Amino acid sequence: MAARTFDLLKAKDGKKASINGATQIRAGVIRPEIIFAEPEAEPQVEAGSAQWGRAALQEGDAVRLIRDPYFGLIGSVTALPQELARIPSESLARVLEVRLADGRKVVVPRANVEIIEE
């Protein structure tokens, strides 16, 4: 287990939680999830408002790569080129550059990453 995940779970020790262990690795990736009850935390904005999270990747975001050849590796976004790039399948796709934990920089399709919340 990733140390960061372990530390998060350890910090929630004793809290009520709901776990959904469903997974699907192919298109339409589904990951297991754990939702912790935080009754003292009240949302400051209404769901659906512009301030309720964000969907777009940004430079500096921590991401997990979810497709081979980098499946499961974690890194941070270092660039978000606007132009389409040709990927190994010969398709054109929006890509991003990620610096992996070992220092390598790789370019992958944006669809092949998921944002890791800090």
C-alpha atoms as an extended CHARMM CRD file, in Angstrom:
* protein
*
       118  EXT
         1         1  MET       CA              0.0000000000        0.0000000000        0.0000000000  PROA      1               0.0000000000
         2         2  ALA       CA              1.2390000000        3.4590000000       -0.8120000000  PROA      2               0.0000000000
         3         3  ALA       CA              2.5630000000        5.2430000000        2.2840000000  PROA      3               0.0000000000
         4         4  ARG       CA              0.4020000000        8.2730000000        1.5420000000  PROA      4               0.0000000000
         5         5  THR       CA             -2.7340000000        6.1110000000        1.4100000000  PROA      5               0.0000000000
         6         6  PHE       CA             -1.7690000000        4.3160000000        4.6120000000  PROA      6               0.0000000000
         7         7  ASP       CA             -1.1830000000        7.6340000000        6.4100000000  PROA      7               0.0000000000
         8         8  LEU       CA             -4.5890000000        8.9220000000        5.2730000000  PROA      8               0.0000000000
         9         9  LEU       CA             -6.3540000000        5.7730000000        6.4930000000  PROA      9               0.0000000000
        10        10  LYS       CA             -4.4340000000        5.8400000000        9.7850000000  PROA      10              0.0000000000
        11        11  ALA       CA             -5.5320000000        9.4520000000       10.3390000000  PROA      11              0.0000000000
        12        12  LYS       CA             -9.1780000000        8.3620000000        9.9470000000  PROA      12              0.0000000000
        13        13  ASP       CA             -8.8860000000        5.5010000000       12.4800000000  PROA      13              0.0000000000
        14        14  GLY       CA            -12.1170000000        5.1780000000       14.4660000000  PROA      14              0.0000000000
        15        15  LYS       CA            -14.2480000000        7.2070000000       12.0140000000  PROA      15              0.0000000000
        16        16  LYS       CA            -17.3660000000        5.7270000000       10.4290000000  PROA      16              0.0000000000
        17        17  ALA       CA            -16.7800000000        4.8380000000        6.7920000000  PROA      17              0.0000000000
        18        18  SER       CA            -18.5180000000        3.3810000000        3.7840000000  PROA      18              0.0000000000
        19        19  ILE       CA            -16.4790000000        1.2610000000        1.3770000000  PROA      19              0.0000000000
        20        20  ASN       CA            -17.2650000000        0.4600000000       -2.2550000000  PROA      20              0.0000000000
        21        21  GLY       CA            -14.8050000000       -2.1270000000       -3.5440000000  PROA      21              0.0000000000
        22        22  ALA       CA            -16.0560000000       -2.1620000000       -7.1450000000  PROA      22              0.0000000000
        23        23  THR       CA            -13.3090000000       -2.0330000000       -9.7730000000  PROA      23              0.0000000000
        24        24  GLN       CA            -13.1150000000       -1.9180000000      -13.5420000000  PROA      24              0.0000000000
        25        25  ILE       CA             -9.7960000000       -1.3810000000      -15.2870000000  PROA      25              0.0000000000
        26        26  ARG       CA            -10.8630000000       -1.0790000000      -18.9300000000  PROA      26              0.0000000000
        27        27  ALA       CA            -12.6330000000        1.9290000000      -20.4510000000  PROA      27              0.0000000000
        28        28  GLY       CA            -14.6890000000        3.7320000000      -17.8580000000  PROA      28              0.0000000000
        29        29  VAL       CA            -12.2100000000        3.0610000000      -15.0440000000  PROA      29              0.0000000000
        30        30  ILE       CA            -13.8300000000        2.4810000000      -11.6550000000  PROA      30              0.0000000000
        31        31  ARG       CA            -11.6590000000        2.5030000000       -8.5380000000  PROA      31              0.0000000000
        32        32  PRO       CA            -12.4890000000        1.2970000000       -5.0420000000  PROA      32              0.0000000000
        33        33  GLU       CA            -13.5000000000        4.1670000000       -2.7970000000  PROA      33              0.0000000000
        34        34  ILE       CA            -13.8170000000        4.8820000000        0.9040000000  PROA      34              0.0000000000
        35        35  ILE       CA            -16.0850000000        7.6620000000        2.1570000000  PROA      35              0.0000000000
        36        36  PHE       CA            -15.5750000000        8.8430000000        5.7340000000  PROA      36              0.0000000000
        37        37  ALA       CA            -18.3560000000       10.4150000000        7.7820000000  PROA      37              0.0000000000
        38        38  GLU       CA            -17.3700000000       13.9120000000        8.8620000000  PROA      38              0.0000000000
        39        39  PRO       CA            -20.5090000000       15.3150000000       10.5370000000  PROA      39              0.0000000000
        40        40  GLU       CA            -18.6920000000       18.3950000000       11.8210000000  PROA      40              0.0000000000
        41        41  ALA       CA            -17.6110000000       19.3850000000        8.2990000000  PROA      41              0.0000000000
        42        42  GLU       CA            -20.2170000000       21.4820000000        6.5090000000  PROA      42              0.0000000000
        43        43  PRO       CA            -19.7610000000       22.2480000000        2.8030000000  PROA      43              0.0000000000
        44        44  GLN       CA            -19.2320000000       25.9590000000        2.2410000000  PROA      44              0.0000000000
        45        45  VAL       CA            -20.7010000000       25.8900000000       -1.2700000000  PROA      45              0.0000000000
        46        46  GLU       CA            -23.6310000000       24.1760000000       -2.9170000000  PROA      46              0.0000000000
        47        47  ALA       CA            -23.1040000000       21.1080000000       -5.1080000000  PROA      47              0.0000000000
        48        48  GLY       CA            -22.9420000000       22.0900000000       -8.7510000000  PROA      48              0.0000000000
        49        49  SER       CA            -21.4980000000       25.5380000000       -8.0880000000  PROA      49              0.0000000000
        50        50  ALA       CA            -18.2760000000       26.5750000000       -9.7920000000  PROA      50              0.0000000000
        51        51  GLN       CA            -16.4270000000       26.3080000000       -6.4690000000  PROA      51              0.0000000000
        52        52  TRP       CA            -17.4260000000       22.6790000000       -5.8180000000  PROA      52              0.0000000000
        53        53  GLY       CA            -14.1380000000       21.0190000000       -6.7520000000  PROA      53              0.0000000000
        54        54  ARG       CA            -12.6120000000       21.2290000000      -10.1850000000  PROA      54              0.0000000000
        55        55  ALA       CA            -12.5420000000       18.8670000000      -13.0930000000  PROA      55              0.0000000000
        56        56  ALA       CA             -9.5430000000       20.2120000000      -15.0080000000  PROA      56              0.0000000000
        57        57  LEU       CA             -5.9620000000       19.0950000000      -14.5310000000  PROA      57              0.0000000000
        58        58  GLN       CA             -3.4200000000       21.7490000000      -13.5830000000  PROA      58              0.0000000000
        59        59  GLU       CA              0.3640000000       21.8420000000      -13.5230000000  PROA      59              0.0000000000
        60        60  GLY       CA              1.5720000000       20.5500000000      -10.1750000000  PROA      60              0.0000000000
        61        61  ASP       CA             -1.3700000000       18.1650000000       -9.6580000000  PROA      61              0.0000000000
        62        62  ALA       CA             -0.4870000000       14.7640000000       -8.2320000000  PROA      62              0.0000000000
        63        63  VAL       CA             -1.6930000000       12.0330000000      -10.5960000000  PROA      63              0.0000000000
        64        64  ARG       CA             -1.7590000000        8.2440000000      -10.8710000000  PROA      64              0.0000000000
        65        65  LEU       CA             -1.1850000000        6.7190000000      -14.3090000000  PROA      65              0.0000000000
        66        66  ILE       CA             -3.9110000000        4.1930000000      -15.1200000000  PROA      66              0.0000000000
        67        67  ARG       CA             -2.7550000000        2.5740000000      -18.3790000000  PROA      67              0.0000000000
        68        68  ASP       CA              0.2900000000        0.5850000000      -19.4690000000  PROA      68              0.0000000000
        69        69  PRO       CA              3.2130000000        1.0040000000      -19.7560000000  PROA      69              0.0000000000
        70        70  TYR       CA              3.1540000000        3.1950000000      -16.6130000000  PROA      70              0.0000000000
        71        71  PHE       CA              0.1280000000        1.6490000000      -14.8850000000  PROA      71              0.0000000000
        72        72  GLY       CA              0.0230000000        2.4510000000      -11.1550000000  PROA      72              0.0000000000
        73        73  LEU       CA              2.9220000000        4.9150000000      -11.1340000000  PROA      73              0.0000000000
        74        74  ILE       CA              2.4630000000        8.2520000000       -9.3900000000  PROA      74              0.0000000000
        75        75  GLY       CA              3.8690000000       11.6160000000      -10.3940000000  PROA      75              0.0000000000
        76        76  SER       CA              3.0550000000       15.2670000000      -10.8310000000  PROA      76              0.0000000000
        77        77  VAL       CA              1.9060000000       17.1730000000      -13.8990000000  PROA      77              0.0000000000
        78        78  THR       CA              4.6990000000       19.3070000000      -15.3330000000  PROA      78              0.0000000000
        79        79  ALA       CA              3.1130000000       20.4340000000      -18.6190000000  PROA      79              0.0000000000
        80        80  LEU       CA             -0.2800000000       20.5100000000      -20.3350000000  PROA      80              0.0000000000
        81        81  PRO       CA              0.3750000000       21.1200000000      -24.0440000000  PROA      81              0.0000000000
        82        82  GLN       CA             -2.6560000000       22.4780000000      -25.9230000000  PROA      82              0.0000000000
        83        83  GLU       CA             -1.8280000000       20.8780000000      -29.2560000000  PROA      83              0.0000000000
        84        84  LEU       CA             -2.8110000000       17.3000000000      -30.0500000000  PROA      84              0.0000000000
        85        85  ALA       CA              0.0240000000       14.7590000000      -30.0820000000  PROA      85              0.0000000000
        86        86  ARG       CA              0.4110000000       11.4710000000      -31.9070000000  PROA      86              0.0000000000
        87        87  ILE       CA              0.3980000000        8.6100000000      -29.3870000000  PROA      87              0.0000000000
        88        88  PRO       CA              1.7510000000        5.0460000000      -29.9120000000  PROA      88              0.0000000000
        89        89  SER       CA             -1.6080000000        3.8800000000      -31.3380000000  PROA      89              0.0000000000
        90        90  GLU       CA             -1.0820000000        6.5200000000      -34.0960000000  PROA      90              0.0000000000
        91        91  SER       CA             -4.1410000000        8.4260000000      -32.8440000000  PROA      91              0.0000000000
        92        92  LEU       CA             -4.0500000000       12.1220000000      -32.0490000000  PROA      92              0.0000000000
        93        93  ALA       CA             -4.8750000000       12.9420000000      -28.4310000000  PROA      93              0.0000000000
        94        94  ARG       CA             -4.4840000000       15.6280000000      -25.7910000000  PROA      94              0.0000000000
        95        95  VAL       CA             -1.4850000000       14.7070000000      -23.6690000000  PROA      95              0.0000000000
        96        96  LEU       CA              0.2710000000       15.8470000000      -20.5370000000  PROA      96              0.0000000000
        97        97  GLU       CA              3.7970000000       15.5460000000      -19.2270000000  PROA      97              0.0000000000
        98        98  VAL       CA              4.2920000000       13.8570000000      -15.8630000000  PROA      98              0.0000000000
        99        99  ARG       CA              7.4110000000       13.7560000000      -13.6930000000  PROA      99              0.0000000000
       100       100  LEU       CA              7.4400000000       10.3240000000      -12.0580000000  PROA      100             0.0000000000
       101       101  ALA       CA              8.7330000000        9.6950000000       -8.5360000000  PROA      101             0.0000000000
       102       102  ASP       CA             11.9910000000        8.3150000000       -9.9980000000  PROA      102             0.0000000000
       103       103  GLY       CA             12.5980000000       11.5950000000      -11.8720000000  PROA      103             0.0000000000
       104       104  ARG       CA             11.6550000000       10.4220000000      -15.3720000000  PROA      104             0.0000000000
       105       105  LYS       CA              9.4220000000       12.6590000000      -17.4550000000  PROA      105             0.0000000000
       106       106  VAL       CA              6.8210000000       10.8390000000      -19.5360000000  PROA      106             0.0000000000
       107       107  VAL       CA              4.1510000000       12.0570000000      -21.9370000000  PROA      107             0.0000000000
       108       108  VAL       CA              0.7960000000       10.2700000000      -21.7400000000  PROA      108             0.0000000000
       109       109  PRO       CA             -2.7660000000       10.8760000000      -22.9500000000  PROA      109             0.0000000000
       110       110  ARG       CA             -4.7530000000       12.9680000000      -20.4700000000  PROA      110             0.0000000000
       111       111  ALA       CA             -7.3670000000       10.1960000000      -20.3470000000  PROA      111             0.0000000000
       112       112  ASN       CA             -4.7180000000        7.8660000000      -18.8940000000  PROA      112             0.0000000000
       113       113  VAL       CA             -4.3740000000        9.6480000000      -15.5490000000  PROA      113             0.0000000000
       114       114  GLU       CA             -6.4810000000       10.2800000000      -12.4940000000  PROA      114             0.0000000000
       115       115  ILE       CA             -6.0150000000       13.1940000000      -10.1120000000  PROA      115             0.0000000000
       116       116  ILE       CA             -4.9450000000       12.2180000000       -6.6110000000  PROA      116             0.0000000000
       117       117  GLU       CA             -6.4950000000       14.5480000000       -4.0590000000  PROA      117             0.0000000000
       118       118  GLU       CA             -4.0160000000       15.9740000000       -1.5770000000  PROA      118             0.0000000000
